[in-house]
Amino acid sequence: MAKKSIHISMSVRGALLNWRDRDFEGVFKHDDGRPMTAREAKAALLEELSKGHEVIPSEGCDNFDVKKGCLGHTQADTAVGRLAPVCF
């Protein structure tokens, strides 16, 4: 029997309204891997909102809706009865 797992996602508006500058430290990175400052991260989140994206995915989610979040991932049972995740 298949099971379903769901990735966490983050509310863009919630982060902009509730996070302090220090809460942004180490959370967001530029495409080249450099960490974003709080101001850069807020600008990136505002850009996401302007595109109509209400939530952003955690890394590794390939079944994501920008309004609802992760739509789920099917996991198959293994021979020993444990779950083997299809997606990490």
Secondary structure, 3 states (H helix, E strand, C coil): CCEEECCCEEEHHHHHHHCCHHHHCCCCECCCCCECCHHHHHHHHHHHHHCCCCEEECCCCCCEECCCEECCEEEEECCCCCEECCCC
